[in-house]
Amino acid sequence: MPKDYPNSPKTHQLIESKKHRITYILAVSGLCLIFYILGAWQNTTLPKSDSTQTISKVECESRPVTTDPVVPSFSPAKGTLDFEAHHQLSINETAASIEKFPACALNFSEYTPCQDQTRGRKFERNMLVYRERHCPGKDQLIRCLIPAPPNYKTPFKWPQCRDYAWYDNIPHKELSIEKAVQNWIQVEGDRFRFPGGGTMFPRGADAYIDDMNELIPLTDGSIRTAVDTGCGVASWGAYLLKRNVVTMSFAPRDTHEAQVQFALERGVPAMIGIMATQRLPYPARAFDLAHCSRCLIPWFKYDGLYLIEVDRILRPGGYWVLSGPPIHWKKYYQGWERTKEDLKEEQDSIEDVANRLCWKKVVEKEDLAVWQKPYNHVECVRNRKTIKTPHICKSDNADAAWYTKMEACITPLPEVNDEDEVAGGTVPKWPERAFAVPPRISRGTIPGIDSKKFEEDNKMWIDRISHYKKMIPPLPQGRYRNVMDMNANLGGFAAAVDKFNVWVMNVVPAHSDKNTLGVIFERGFIGTYQDWCEAFSTYPRTYDLIHADNVFSIYQDRCDISYILLEMDRILRPEGTVLIRDTVDVLTKVQTITNGMRWKSQIMDHESGPFNPEKILVAVKSYWTADAPAKH
């Protein structure tokens, strides 16, 4: 083997190569050391806080190893969300939190953005247009948190809340004075009591409903969904609940302060609404029963427009019950301060409109009159040869009801093969109909949804609710009563939680690809359309639990999601809970915003485990109230 000599060129090359390699290694090692030290220094140095805020540090929580491969369990470790009501925190004690959004002034305590009375006065009074939804423009939106009134208390639990509410939560005595004779509401010390009275049921709602049950079948499960127009404080709907009838009660925000707010404080479904020029925000064939007890709606005016709208939302074979003027006018005309002739003319006009709608007068007994919508339009179509108006609508999207004008034409029913068939299909009696395949699905009217997918959806939600019970233990324990599902899809969430003694406002986004709200009503639940770029038609602090399934993925490109979160904060009760399902990226954005809203939140794993990209943000709204106004 040849030998290399010390002074040879080859030896010099080897020495130089080794020097370069050692220099390179030392340089890289030095840089790594410098960046490591720099990174460690940055991670241990917090930004300096000013006098108004403190940086809160969020740390990852360790989770116990679980043998369950599907539903992970969550340990009650430090930092776990507290769902119980404490009422130990006041507005002055939140100075240490990150306050991105300030508190609004106390006069915003009952702010209803789309039913703001000051804004409403700018619109015409004809047909009560000024009381319809008129939402603020982008330049009028507020970026502050709606305060609870001083001394706000957690509402009574169901069923006690049906009969009692704290005065401090809704400090209005107007109704107890204006409606003292009708026995709507009474003030007893620091609380309100609801005797169950009403303008047309002085013996109480229970007795009134018993009278009604003698005329129509209210207790055999065939009637499940009802709508109460001009509901007052919703005593009719409140007492129907124990008969397994769930009622959508609505009333305008008018001179009788806080009707709908009282209803929701009682744990009864309700929303702000009015029959004016636009369709009610419900699909066609939604309700089994419609009710008006002296609701002051001019049913026979405008070519019967309002009765035509009731016809649209009634199921085939559904009932309309009317009490109050002009029914039984021979007995009451003097108390109503109207002439016999005037009242008789009004009743004759209502009878005429009902007849033109092909309704059948079932019975009129004492204070109650009952009509029934036909099961199909076979005979009604034949009658159009002699009864020309109202005509049957052509090319009408019967379910369209978001800012859709009413029309003086009969909404057509689905076609049938014979005169005995129920248009659109028959729904089972309650409670079977909650999980039975709805006719809209079995008949193939919802694109992409068949019976198999419906059954899979039901199973999925049963699994998800089992997971939710582990995340929020108070769910089955009566802590929540008023629940909202912001993106209800097929109503699987509502069906799965129905056993927990809650009711759910099922919301279907108005611009959704699939209009599934009709399916939800066919299952025996209630809901409404809503565009979440706008405010919901309710008072502040009216929901205990809000569920949002992929809502922010849907809306993040349509509007500023911070306003959606502010709206959720407005309608959520202090110490209420929010469940938001979405991708990690979306939830991270959401959590960044909620950190400035006095919410305590935590992102948790999907029910299928940590490897699913969808996660669940669980948040609790903290308790705080406005300062009491200074006494002069």
C-alpha positions as CSV (number, residue, x, y, z in Angstrom):
1,M,0.0,0.0,0.0
2,P,1.5,3.4,-0.9
3,K,2.5,5.6,2.1
4,D,1.5,9.3,2.5
5,Y,4.3,11.5,3.5
6,P,3.8,14.5,5.9
7,N,4.7,17.2,3.3
8,S,2.8,15.6,0.4
9,P,-0.1,17.6,-1.2
10,K,-2.6,14.8,-0.4
11,T,-1.7,15.0,3.3
12,H,-2.3,18.8,3.3
13,Q,-5.8,18.3,1.7
14,L,-6.8,15.8,4.4
15,I,-5.8,18.2,7.2
16,E,-7.7,21.1,5.6
17,S,-10.8,19.0,5.1
18,K,-10.9,18.0,8.8
19,K,-10.5,21.6,9.9
20,H,-13.5,22.7,7.8
21,R,-15.6,19.9,9.1
22,I,-14.8,20.7,12.8
23,T,-15.5,24.4,12.1
24,Y,-18.9,23.6,10.6
25,I,-19.9,21.4,13.5
26,L,-18.9,24.0,16.0
27,A,-20.7,26.8,14.2
28,V,-24.0,24.8,13.9
29,S,-23.8,23.7,17.6
30,G,-23.2,27.3,18.6
31,L,-26.2,28.5,16.7
32,C,-28.4,25.8,18.1
33,L,-27.3,26.7,21.6
34,I,-28.0,30.4,21.0
35,F,-31.5,29.8,19.7
36,Y,-32.3,27.4,22.5
37,I,-31.3,30.0,25.1
38,L,-33.3,32.7,23.3
39,G,-36.4,30.5,23.0
40,A,-36.2,29.5,26.7
41,W,-35.9,33.2,27.7
42,Q,-38.9,34.2,25.6
43,N,-41.1,31.4,27.1
44,T,-40.4,32.5,30.6
45,T,-41.0,36.2,30.1
46,L,-44.6,37.5,30.0
47,P,-45.5,40.8,28.4
48,K,-45.9,43.7,30.9
49,S,-49.6,44.3,31.7
50,D,-51.1,47.7,32.2
51,S,-53.3,48.7,35.0
52,T,-56.5,47.7,33.4
53,Q,-55.8,44.1,32.4
54,T,-53.9,40.9,33.3
55,I,-52.6,38.3,31.0
56,S,-54.1,34.9,31.9
57,K,-51.9,31.9,31.1
58,V,-53.7,28.9,29.6
59,E,-52.1,25.5,30.2
60,C,-52.8,22.1,28.7
61,E,-54.6,19.8,31.0
62,S,-53.4,16.2,31.4
63,R,-56.2,13.7,30.9
64,P,-56.4,10.3,32.5
65,V,-55.9,7.1,30.4
66,T,-59.3,5.6,29.6
67,T,-60.2,2.1,28.6
68,D,-63.2,3.4,26.6
69,P,-62.1,3.8,23.0
70,V,-65.2,5.8,22.0
71,V,-66.1,8.3,24.8
72,P,-63.2,9.7,26.8
73,S,-63.8,10.6,30.4
74,F,-62.9,13.9,31.9
75,S,-61.3,14.1,35.3
76,P,-62.5,16.7,37.9
77,A,-59.0,18.2,37.8
78,K,-58.1,21.8,38.6
79,G,-59.5,24.1,35.9
80,T,-62.6,22.0,35.2
81,L,-65.6,24.2,34.3
82,D,-68.0,24.8,37.1
83,F,-71.7,24.6,35.9
84,E,-73.3,25.4,39.2
85,A,-74.9,28.7,40.1
86,H,-73.0,30.7,42.8
87,H,-73.9,34.4,42.4
88,Q,-70.7,35.4,44.1
89,L,-69.3,37.6,41.4
90,S,-70.3,41.2,40.7
91,I,-69.3,43.5,37.9
92,N,-66.7,45.2,40.1
93,E,-64.9,41.9,40.7
94,T,-64.0,41.3,37.1
95,A,-61.3,43.9,36.7
96,A,-58.7,41.2,36.7
97,S,-60.1,39.5,33.6
98,I,-59.3,40.4,29.9
99,E,-62.1,42.7,29.1
100,K,-62.1,43.0,25.3
101,F,-65.8,43.8,25.3
102,P,-67.0,46.3,27.9
103,A,-70.4,46.2,29.7
104,C,-73.3,48.1,28.0
105,A,-75.1,50.7,30.1
106,L,-78.0,49.5,32.3
107,N,-80.6,50.8,29.9
108,F,-79.6,48.1,27.5
109,S,-80.6,45.4,30.0
110,E,-83.6,44.4,28.0
111,Y,-82.3,45.3,24.5
112,T,-83.9,43.4,21.6
113,P,-81.9,44.6,18.6
114,C,-84.4,43.6,15.8
115,Q,-87.5,44.7,17.8
116,D,-86.0,48.0,19.1
117,Q,-89.0,50.3,19.7
118,T,-87.1,53.5,18.8
119,R,-86.1,52.1,15.5
120,G,-89.5,50.6,14.9
121,R,-91.1,54.1,15.1
122,K,-89.4,55.0,11.8
123,F,-91.6,52.5,9.9
124,E,-95.2,52.8,8.9
125,R,-98.0,51.9,11.3
126,N,-100.3,50.4,8.7
127,M,-100.7,46.7,9.3
128,L,-98.3,47.0,12.2
129,V,-95.2,47.1,10.0
130,Y,-93.4,49.1,12.7
131,R,-93.6,46.1,15.1
132,E,-92.1,43.6,12.7
133,R,-88.4,42.7,12.6
134,H,-86.2,45.7,11.7
135,C,-82.6,44.9,12.5
136,P,-79.8,47.4,13.0
137,G,-77.4,48.1,10.1
138,K,-73.7,47.4,10.4
139,D,-73.0,50.9,11.6
140,Q,-75.6,50.5,14.4
141,L,-74.3,47.3,15.9
142,I,-73.1,47.5,19.5
143,R,-69.9,45.8,20.7
144,C,-70.6,45.5,24.4
145,L,-72.0,42.9,26.8
146,I,-75.7,43.2,27.8
147,P,-75.8,43.5,31.6
148,A,-78.2,41.6,33.9
149,P,-80.2,43.9,36.2
150,P,-78.8,44.4,39.7
151,N,-79.5,41.5,42.1
152,Y,-80.3,39.1,39.2
153,K,-81.0,35.6,40.5
154,T,-81.0,32.2,38.8
155,P,-84.6,31.4,37.8
156,F,-86.5,28.8,39.8
157,K,-86.2,25.2,38.5
158,W,-88.9,23.6,36.5
159,P,-91.8,23.0,37.4
160,Q,-91.6,25.7,40.1
161,C,-90.6,28.3,37.6
162,R,-94.0,27.9,35.8
163,D,-95.6,29.6,38.8
164,Y,-92.9,31.9,40.1
165,A,-90.2,34.3,38.9
166,W,-87.9,36.7,40.7
167,Y,-89.0,40.3,40.6
168,D,-85.4,41.5,40.3
169,N,-85.0,39.5,37.0
170,I,-87.9,41.3,35.3
171,P,-88.6,44.4,37.3
172,H,-91.9,45.3,35.7
173,K,-95.1,45.7,37.6
174,E,-97.1,47.0,34.6
175,L,-98.8,43.7,33.7
176,S,-99.8,43.0,37.3
177,I,-101.6,46.3,37.3
178,E,-103.0,46.3,33.7
179,K,-104.1,42.7,33.8
180,A,-105.1,42.5,37.5
181,V,-108.7,41.5,36.6
182,Q,-107.6,38.8,34.2
183,N,-105.3,37.3,36.9
184,W,-102.2,37.0,34.6
185,I,-99.6,37.9,37.2
186,Q,-99.3,39.0,40.8
187,V,-96.5,40.5,42.8
188,E,-95.7,38.7,46.1
189,G,-92.8,40.3,47.9
190,D,-89.6,39.7,46.0
191,R,-91.2,37.5,43.4
192,F,-94.0,37.3,40.8
193,R,-96.6,34.6,40.9
194,F,-98.5,33.3,37.8
195,P,-101.9,32.0,38.9
196,G,-102.5,30.6,35.4
197,G,-105.3,33.1,34.5
198,G,-106.0,34.7,31.2
199,T,-108.4,37.2,29.6
200,M,-110.7,34.4,28.5
201,F,-110.0,31.8,31.2
202,P,-110.7,33.4,34.6
203,R,-110.9,29.9,36.2
204,G,-107.3,29.3,35.1
205,A,-105.6,27.8,32.1
206,D,-106.0,24.2,33.5
207,A,-109.8,24.5,33.5
208,Y,-109.8,26.2,30.1
209,I,-107.8,23.4,28.6
210,D,-110.0,20.8,30.2
211,D,-113.0,22.5,28.5
212,M,-111.1,22.4,25.2
213,N,-110.2,18.7,25.7
214,E,-114.0,18.0,25.6
215,L,-114.1,19.4,22.0
216,I,-110.8,18.1,20.5
217,P,-108.4,15.3,21.5
218,L,-105.7,17.0,23.5
219,T,-104.4,14.0,25.5
220,D,-104.2,11.0,23.2
221,G,-101.0,12.0,21.5
222,S,-102.5,13.0,18.2
223,I,-101.9,16.7,19.0
224,R,-98.3,17.5,19.9
225,T,-97.3,20.9,18.4
226,A,-99.3,24.1,19.0
227,V,-99.0,27.8,18.3
228,D,-100.4,30.5,20.5
229,T,-100.9,33.8,18.7
230,G,-100.8,36.8,21.0
231,C,-99.8,34.6,23.9
232,G,-99.7,37.1,26.9
233,V,-97.4,35.4,29.5
234,A,-98.0,32.0,27.8
235,S,-100.1,30.4,30.6
236,W,-102.0,28.4,27.9
237,G,-98.7,26.9,26.6
238,A,-97.4,26.4,30.2
239,Y,-100.3,24.2,31.2
240,L,-100.4,22.3,27.9
241,L,-96.9,21.0,28.7
242,K,-98.2,18.5,31.3
243,R,-100.4,17.1,28.5
244,N,-97.4,16.5,26.3
245,V,-98.3,19.4,24.0
246,V,-95.4,21.8,23.2
247,T,-96.5,25.3,22.2
248,M,-94.7,28.0,20.3
249,S,-96.1,31.1,22.0
250,F,-95.4,34.5,20.5
251,A,-96.4,38.1,21.1
252,P,-95.1,41.5,19.9
253,R,-93.0,43.7,22.0
254,D,-95.7,46.3,22.7
255,T,-97.3,48.3,25.5
256,H,-97.6,45.2,27.7
257,E,-94.0,45.1,28.8
258,A,-92.1,41.9,28.7
259,Q,-94.8,39.3,27.9
260,V,-92.4,37.0,26.1
261,Q,-89.7,37.7,28.7
262,F,-92.1,36.5,31.4
263,A,-93.0,33.4,29.4
264,L,-89.3,32.4,29.0
265,E,-88.5,33.2,32.6
266,R,-91.2,30.7,33.4
267,G,-89.5,28.0,31.4
268,V,-92.1,28.1,28.6
269,P,-91.3,28.2,24.9
270,A,-91.9,31.7,23.4
271,M,-90.4,34.3,21.0
272,I,-91.2,37.8,20.0
273,G,-93.4,37.9,16.9
274,I,-96.4,39.4,15.3
275,M,-98.8,38.8,12.4
276,A,-98.3,41.9,10.2
277,T,-97.2,41.7,6.6
278,Q,-94.6,38.9,6.7
279,R,-95.1,35.2,7.1
280,L,-94.4,33.7,10.5
281,P,-90.9,32.1,10.6
282,Y,-92.2,28.5,10.5
283,P,-92.6,26.0,7.7
284,A,-95.9,24.9,6.1
285,R,-97.8,22.1,7.8
286,A,-96.0,22.6,11.1
287,F,-98.6,22.8,13.9
288,D,-101.3,20.4,14.9
289,L,-103.2,23.1,16.7
290,A,-103.4,26.9,16.5
291,H,-105.0,29.1,19.2
292,C,-106.2,32.6,19.7
293,S,-107.6,33.8,23.0
294,R,-108.6,37.4,22.6
295,C,-105.4,37.9,20.7
296,L,-106.8,41.1,18.9
297,I,-105.8,39.9,15.4
298,P,-108.2,41.2,12.7
299,W,-108.7,37.7,11.2
300,F,-111.2,38.8,8.6
301,K,-109.4,41.9,7.3
302,Y,-107.1,42.2,4.3
303,D,-108.9,39.4,2.4
304,G,-108.5,37.0,5.3
305,L,-104.7,37.3,5.1
306,Y,-104.0,36.3,8.7
307,L,-106.3,33.3,8.7
308,I,-104.7,32.3,5.4
309,E,-101.3,32.3,7.1
310,V,-102.7,30.1,9.9
311,D,-103.9,27.7,7.2
312,R,-100.3,27.6,5.8
313,I,-98.7,26.6,9.1
314,L,-101.4,24.1,10.2
315,R,-101.0,20.4,9.5
316,P,-103.7,18.8,7.4
317,G,-106.5,17.9,9.8
318,G,-105.2,20.5,12.3
319,Y,-107.4,22.6,14.5
320,W,-107.9,26.3,15.0
321,V,-109.4,27.4,18.3
322,L,-110.8,30.9,18.9
323,S,-112.0,32.4,22.1
324,G,-112.8,36.0,22.9
325,P,-114.4,38.5,20.5
326,P,-116.6,37.8,18.6
327,I,-117.3,34.3,20.0
328,H,-120.2,34.1,22.4
329,W,-120.9,37.8,21.8
330,K,-124.5,37.6,23.0
331,K,-123.1,37.2,26.5
332,Y,-120.1,39.5,26.5
333,Y,-120.9,42.4,24.1
334,Q,-121.5,44.9,26.9
335,G,-118.2,44.0,28.6
336,W,-116.4,44.3,25.3
337,E,-118.1,47.7,24.8
338,R,-119.2,46.9,21.3
339,T,-122.6,46.6,19.7
340,K,-124.3,43.3,18.9
341,E,-124.4,44.2,15.2
342,D,-120.7,44.9,15.1
343,L,-119.8,41.6,16.8
344,K,-122.2,39.6,14.7
345,E,-120.7,41.1,11.5
346,E,-117.2,40.2,12.7
347,Q,-118.2,36.6,13.4
348,D,-120.0,36.2,10.1
349,S,-116.9,37.5,8.3
350,I,-114.6,35.0,10.1
351,E,-117.0,32.2,9.3
352,D,-116.9,33.2,5.7
353,V,-113.1,33.3,5.4
354,A,-112.9,29.9,7.1
355,N,-115.4,28.5,4.7
356,R,-113.4,29.8,1.7
357,L,-110.3,28.1,3.1
358,C,-112.3,24.8,3.1
359,W,-112.2,24.6,6.9
360,K,-115.0,22.7,8.7
361,K,-116.6,24.3,11.7
362,V,-116.3,21.5,14.3
363,V,-118.2,23.0,17.3
364,E,-118.9,26.2,19.1
365,K,-119.6,25.8,22.8
366,E,-119.7,28.5,25.4
367,D,-116.5,30.6,24.9
368,L,-114.8,28.3,22.4
369,A,-115.2,27.9,18.7
370,V,-113.2,25.2,16.8
371,W,-112.5,24.8,13.1
372,Q,-110.6,22.0,11.3
373,K,-108.4,22.2,8.2
374,P,-109.1,19.5,5.6
375,Y,-106.8,16.5,5.3
376,N,-106.2,17.3,1.6
377,H,-107.3,19.7,-1.1
378,V,-109.3,17.4,-3.4
379,E,-112.7,18.9,-2.5
380,C,-111.2,22.4,-2.0
381,V,-109.9,22.3,-5.6
382,R,-113.4,21.4,-6.8
383,N,-114.9,24.2,-4.7
384,R,-112.7,26.8,-6.6
385,K,-115.3,26.6,-9.4
386,T,-117.9,28.3,-7.2
387,I,-115.6,29.9,-4.6
388,K,-113.2,32.0,-6.6
389,T,-111.2,33.6,-3.8
390,P,-108.8,33.1,-2.2
391,H,-107.3,31.2,-5.1
392,I,-104.7,28.4,-4.6
393,C,-101.2,29.7,-4.8
394,K,-99.1,28.7,-7.9
395,S,-95.4,27.9,-7.9
396,D,-95.3,28.7,-4.2
397,N,-92.5,27.6,-1.9
398,A,-94.8,26.8,1.0
399,D,-91.9,26.5,3.5
400,A,-90.3,29.8,2.6
401,A,-90.8,32.0,5.7
402,W,-87.8,34.2,6.3
403,Y,-88.7,37.8,5.4
404,T,-91.3,36.4,3.0
405,K,-94.4,38.5,2.4
406,M,-97.8,36.9,3.1
407,E,-100.1,36.3,0.1
408,A,-103.9,36.2,0.0
409,C,-103.9,32.8,-1.6
410,I,-104.2,29.3,-0.2
411,T,-101.0,27.4,0.2
412,P,-101.3,24.2,-1.8
413,L,-101.1,20.8,0.0
414,P,-99.1,17.9,-1.5
415,E,-101.1,15.9,-4.0
416,V,-102.9,12.7,-2.9
417,N,-104.3,9.6,-4.6
418,D,-107.7,9.6,-3.0
419,E,-110.0,11.8,-0.9
420,D,-109.2,9.9,2.3
421,E,-105.4,10.3,2.2
422,V,-103.6,12.8,4.4
423,A,-101.7,15.3,2.3
424,G,-98.0,15.1,3.0
425,G,-98.3,11.9,5.0
426,T,-99.6,10.9,8.4
427,V,-97.4,11.4,11.5
428,P,-97.6,8.8,14.4
429,K,-98.9,9.9,17.8
430,W,-96.6,11.3,20.4
431,P,-94.2,10.0,21.7
432,E,-93.6,7.5,18.9
433,R,-93.3,10.3,16.3
434,A,-90.2,11.7,18.0
435,F,-88.1,8.8,16.5
436,A,-90.3,7.6,13.7
437,V,-89.2,8.5,10.1
438,P,-90.9,11.8,9.3
439,P,-93.1,11.8,6.2
440,R,-90.9,14.5,4.5
441,I,-88.0,12.0,4.6
442,S,-89.9,8.8,3.8
443,R,-91.4,10.6,0.8
444,G,-88.0,11.8,-0.4
445,T,-88.6,15.5,-0.3
446,I,-85.4,16.4,1.6
447,P,-82.5,16.0,-0.9
448,G,-79.8,13.6,0.2
449,I,-81.7,12.4,3.3
450,D,-83.3,9.0,3.4
451,S,-84.7,6.7,6.2
452,K,-81.3,5.1,6.7
453,K,-79.5,8.4,7.2
454,F,-82.3,9.5,9.5
455,E,-81.8,6.4,11.7
456,E,-78.0,7.0,11.7
457,D,-78.5,10.6,12.7
458,N,-80.6,9.5,15.7
459,K,-78.0,7.0,16.8
460,M,-75.2,9.5,16.4
461,W,-77.1,12.0,18.7
462,I,-77.8,9.4,21.4
463,D,-74.0,8.8,21.5
464,R,-73.2,12.5,21.5
465,I,-75.6,13.2,24.4
466,S,-73.9,10.4,26.4
467,H,-70.7,12.2,25.8
468,Y,-72.2,15.6,26.8
469,K,-73.4,14.1,30.1
470,K,-69.8,13.4,31.0
471,M,-68.7,16.9,30.0
472,I,-71.5,18.8,31.7
473,P,-73.0,16.6,34.5
474,P,-75.8,19.0,35.3
475,L,-77.5,18.3,31.9
476,P,-79.7,15.5,33.2
477,Q,-80.1,16.9,36.6
478,G,-82.5,19.8,36.0
479,R,-79.9,22.6,35.8
480,Y,-81.1,23.6,32.4
481,R,-84.7,24.3,31.1
482,N,-84.6,26.6,28.1
483,V,-82.3,25.1,25.4
484,M,-81.4,26.4,21.9
485,D,-79.9,24.4,19.1
486,M,-78.5,27.0,16.6
487,N,-78.2,24.5,13.7
488,A,-80.7,21.8,14.4
489,N,-80.5,19.8,11.1
490,L,-82.9,16.9,11.6
491,G,-83.7,17.6,15.3
492,G,-81.6,14.7,16.6
493,F,-80.2,16.8,19.5
494,A,-83.7,17.8,20.7
495,A,-85.0,14.2,20.5
496,A,-82.0,12.9,22.5
497,V,-82.3,15.5,25.3
498,D,-86.1,15.4,25.5
499,K,-85.9,13.0,28.5
500,F,-84.1,15.6,30.6
501,N,-87.2,17.8,31.2
502,V,-86.0,20.5,28.8
503,W,-87.5,22.1,25.8
504,V,-85.4,23.0,22.7
505,M,-85.8,25.9,20.3
506,N,-84.6,24.2,17.1
507,V,-83.2,26.8,14.7
508,V,-82.6,26.1,11.0
509,P,-80.4,28.7,9.4
510,A,-82.5,30.6,6.8
511,H,-79.9,30.1,4.0
512,S,-79.2,26.4,4.7
513,D,-78.8,24.1,1.7
514,K,-81.4,21.7,3.2
515,N,-84.6,23.1,4.7
516,T,-85.2,20.6,7.5
517,L,-87.4,22.6,9.8
518,G,-90.5,20.8,8.5
519,V,-88.9,17.5,9.5
520,I,-88.4,18.8,13.1
521,F,-92.1,19.7,13.4
522,E,-93.1,16.4,12.0
523,R,-91.1,14.8,14.8
524,G,-93.1,16.7,17.4
525,F,-90.7,19.5,18.2
526,I,-90.8,23.2,17.6
527,G,-88.3,25.7,16.0
528,T,-87.8,28.6,13.7
529,Y,-85.8,30.0,10.8
530,Q,-83.0,32.4,11.6
531,D,-80.1,34.2,9.9
532,W,-77.3,34.3,12.6
533,C,-75.9,37.4,11.0
534,E,-78.8,39.0,12.8
535,A,-80.2,39.0,16.3
536,F,-82.7,36.4,17.5
537,S,-86.3,37.5,18.4
538,T,-86.0,37.1,22.1
539,Y,-85.1,39.1,25.2
540,P,-81.7,39.0,26.9
541,R,-81.0,36.1,29.4
542,T,-83.7,33.7,28.1
543,Y,-81.7,30.5,27.5
544,D,-79.8,28.2,29.9
545,L,-77.9,26.1,27.4
546,I,-77.0,27.0,23.8
547,H,-75.8,24.3,21.3
548,A,-74.0,25.3,18.2
549,D,-73.1,22.5,15.7
550,N,-70.7,23.9,13.0
551,V,-72.5,27.2,13.1
552,F,-69.2,29.2,12.9
553,S,-67.9,27.2,9.9
554,I,-71.2,28.1,8.1
555,Y,-71.1,31.8,9.0
556,Q,-67.4,32.7,9.2
557,D,-67.4,33.9,5.6
558,R,-70.8,35.6,5.8
559,C,-70.4,38.0,8.7
560,D,-68.2,38.9,11.7
561,I,-68.5,35.9,14.0
562,S,-67.8,38.1,17.1
563,Y,-71.3,39.5,16.6
564,I,-72.7,36.0,16.7
565,L,-70.9,35.3,19.9
566,L,-72.1,38.6,21.4
567,E,-75.7,37.6,20.4
568,M,-75.2,34.3,22.2
569,D,-74.0,36.2,25.2
570,R,-77.0,38.4,25.1
571,I,-79.6,35.6,25.1
572,L,-77.7,33.3,27.5
573,R,-78.5,33.5,31.2
574,P,-75.7,34.3,33.7
575,E,-73.8,31.0,34.5
576,G,-75.5,29.4,31.4
577,T,-73.6,26.9,29.3
578,V,-72.5,26.9,25.6
579,L,-71.5,23.8,23.6
580,I,-69.8,24.6,20.2
581,R,-68.8,21.8,17.8
582,D,-66.4,22.7,15.0
583,T,-62.9,22.2,13.7
584,V,-59.9,23.1,15.9
585,D,-59.0,26.1,13.7
586,V,-62.5,27.6,14.1
587,L,-62.7,26.9,17.8
588,T,-59.4,28.5,18.4
589,K,-60.7,31.7,16.8
590,V,-64.0,31.5,18.8
591,Q,-62.1,30.9,22.1
592,T,-59.9,34.0,21.4
593,I,-63.1,36.1,21.2
594,T,-64.8,34.5,24.2
595,N,-61.8,35.2,26.3
596,G,-62.9,38.8,26.2
597,M,-66.5,38.1,27.0
598,R,-66.3,36.9,30.6
599,W,-66.7,33.3,29.6
600,K,-64.7,30.4,31.0
601,S,-64.0,27.9,28.3
602,Q,-62.2,24.7,27.5
603,I,-61.8,22.8,24.2
604,M,-62.5,19.1,24.6
605,D,-62.2,16.0,22.4
606,H,-64.8,14.7,20.0
607,E,-66.8,11.7,21.3
608,S,-64.9,9.4,19.0
609,G,-61.6,10.3,20.5
610,P,-58.6,12.8,20.2
611,F,-57.8,12.0,16.6
612,N,-61.0,13.5,15.2
613,P,-60.3,17.0,13.8
614,E,-63.7,18.2,15.1
615,K,-63.6,19.3,18.7
616,I,-66.1,20.7,21.3
617,L,-65.7,24.0,23.1
618,V,-67.5,24.0,26.4
619,A,-68.0,27.5,27.9
620,V,-69.8,28.9,31.0
621,K,-70.9,32.5,31.1
622,S,-69.8,34.1,34.3
623,Y,-72.2,35.8,36.7
624,W,-72.1,39.6,36.8
625,T,-74.7,42.3,36.9
626,A,-75.0,46.0,36.3
627,D,-74.3,48.4,39.1
628,A,-77.5,49.6,40.8
629,P,-78.4,53.2,39.7
630,A,-77.2,55.9,42.1
631,K,-79.8,57.3,44.3
632,H,-80.1,61.1,44.3
